[in-house]
């Protein structure tokens, strides 16, 4: 699979994200019922997680990103 995000998947120690960008993106996706349904379909298909598990992961991730952006 081609690396679409242009980062080294082997260099986990130096992997960084922009929490504000990720938070805005996730909020935009979850705020649109069609986009959220499509995202859940794709992720559940590729990972084997259930939609319920993905909703927990999504809510937890958003919570973590909110805390990180508040700290900055």
N, C-alpha and C positions, 0 to 999 in steps of 0.2 A: 504494500500500500504506500502510495506516495505521501510524503509529509507536506500537507497543504499549509501548515502554519509556520514553516520556516524556523523550526527550532530542533535542537539535537535531543532526541528522545532518550539517548544514553546519558546525557549530562543532567541528571535529575537535581544534583546539588545546586546548580546554577539556574535552574528553571524558575522563571518568575512570570507572573501575570500582572496585568493592570486590573486591580480589583474593581475600580470604578467602571471600566469598560465592560467587564464580565457581568457586573451587577446590572448595569443598564440593559445589556443584551438579554440576560435571563428574565428581567422584569418585563421587557418588551415581549418576549416569547410567551411568558406565562400570562400576560395580560390579553393575549389574543387567543381565543379558544381554538381556532383552526390551526394556528402555528403550534400551540402547545400540544394538540392532539397528534400532529404530524411529527413533532420532535419526540414525543413519547413512543409513537409507533416505531420510528427509526431506531431509537436507543434500545427499546425492549427487544426488537428484532436482532440487533447486532450484539447485545450483551447477555440476553437471557433473563434479565431482571424483569419482574412484573411491573405493571403500571403503578401499582401501589408502592412498591419499593422505590421506583423512580421518583414518585411524588415526595417521598420522605427524603431522598437524596437531594432533590431539587430545593425543597424547603430548607434543609440543613445548609446547603451550599449558599443560598441566598442570605440566610442568617449570618453565616461566617463572613460573607463579603460585606454585609452591612456593618458588622462590627469592625472589620478592617478599614473600611472607608471612614468610619467615625473616628478611628484612632489616628488617621492621617489628617 
